[in-house]
Amino acid sequence: QVQLVESGGGLVQAGDSLRLSCAASGRTFSSYLMGWFRQAPGKEREFVAAITRGSGSIFADFVKGRFTISRDNAKNAVYLQMNSLNAEDTAVYLCAATNSVNYRVPASYNYWGQGTQVTVSS
């Protein structure tokens, strides 16, 4: 199995940046597609970004060029660089791993981290 642990969240002001990390343990990390989701209080879990086995990336429309996703297979880690944060970005951010190609769908992911809180003050 794969175990995922997020870190890097915190309290920031609007316009600031954060870099989230997701550390993975287990076998064959490089064989998984990795995704980032977020969930704000009272709202549905929302797709943020995904990165393929070949390091191709896809982003939700709301990102609008502000975020970058990357992975380091040697370190068993995936990262989400978030710039120009605003209050609407406040949520718990979760990383997930899947062997499926349906990267926008939460149900497609086999493994989930516990999440890291991102709070952006306006």
C-alpha positions in Angstrom: 0.0 0.0 0.0 0.9 3.7 -0.3 0.9 6.1 2.7 0.6 9.8 2.0 1.4 12.7 4.4 0.9 16.3 3.5 2.7 19.3 4.9 3.3 23.0 4.3 0.0 24.4 5.1 -0.5 27.4 7.3 -2.0 30.9 7.8 -1.0 33.5 5.2 -2.2 36.8 3.9 -3.9 37.4 0.5 -1.2 37.6 -2.2 1.2 35.3 -0.4 2.6 31.9 -1.5 2.7 28.5 0.0 4.4 25.3 -1.1 2.6 22.1 -0.1 4.5 18.8 0.0 3.2 15.3 -0.1 5.5 12.5 1.1 4.8 9.0 0.1 5.9 5.7 1.4 5.4 2.3 -0.1 6.3 0.6 -3.3 6.3 1.9 -6.9 5.5 5.6 -6.2 6.5 6.5 -9.7 3.8 4.3 -11.2 1.0 6.4 -9.7 -0.8 9.5 -11.0 -0.8 12.1 -8.2 -3.6 14.6 -7.5 -4.3 17.5 -5.2 -7.8 18.2 -4.0 -9.2 20.7 -1.6 -12.3 20.9 0.6 -13.6 24.0 2.3 -16.2 23.8 5.2 -19.6 23.0 3.9 -18.4 22.4 0.3 -17.7 19.4 -1.9 -14.2 18.1 -2.4 -12.7 19.9 -5.3 -10.1 19.0 -7.9 -7.1 21.3 -7.9 -4.3 19.7 -9.9 -2.8 16.4 -11.0 0.5 15.2 -12.4 1.0 12.1 -14.6 3.6 9.5 -14.4 5.5 11.4 -17.1 5.2 14.7 -15.2 2.5 16.2 -17.3 0.2 18.4 -15.4 -3.4 19.5 -15.4 -5.2 22.2 -13.3 -8.7 23.2 -12.4 -10.0 26.3 -14.1 -9.9 28.4 -10.9 -6.1 28.1 -10.7 -5.7 30.5 -13.6 -1.9 30.0 -13.8 -1.3 30.6 -10.1 -0.3 27.1 -9.1 2.4 24.6 -10.2 2.5 20.9 -9.5 5.7 18.8 -9.6 6.9 15.4 -8.5 10.3 14.0 -7.5 10.2 10.3 -7.8 13.6 9.8 -6.2 12.2 11.5 -3.1 8.8 9.9 -3.3 7.2 13.3 -3.1 4.8 15.6 -5.0 4.5 19.3 -4.5 2.0 22.1 -5.1 3.4 25.6 -5.4 0.6 28.1 -4.8 1.1 31.7 -5.6 -1.2 34.8 -5.4 -3.4 33.1 -2.8 -6.8 34.6 -1.9 -9.4 34.0 0.7 -11.3 31.6 -1.7 -8.3 29.3 -1.5 -8.9 28.6 2.2 -9.5 24.8 2.6 -8.0 21.6 3.7 -5.7 20.4 0.9 -5.3 16.7 0.3 -3.0 14.7 -1.9 -4.0 11.4 -3.4 -2.6 8.6 -5.6 -4.3 6.6 -8.3 -3.5 4.0 -10.9 -6.4 5.3 -13.0 -6.4 7.9 -15.7 -9.6 9.6 -14.3 -7.6 12.2 -12.4 -10.5 14.7 -11.8 -12.7 12.2 -10.0 -12.0 11.6 -6.3 -13.5 8.1 -6.4 -10.7 7.1 -8.8 -8.0 7.6 -6.2 -6.8 4.6 -4.2 -4.9 6.4 -1.4 -5.4 9.7 0.4 -3.4 11.8 2.9 -5.0 13.3 6.0 -4.8 16.8 4.6 -3.1 20.1 5.5 -5.0 23.3 6.4 -4.4 26.4 4.3 -6.0 29.6 5.6 -5.7 32.8 3.7 -6.7 36.1 5.4 -8.1 38.9 3.3 
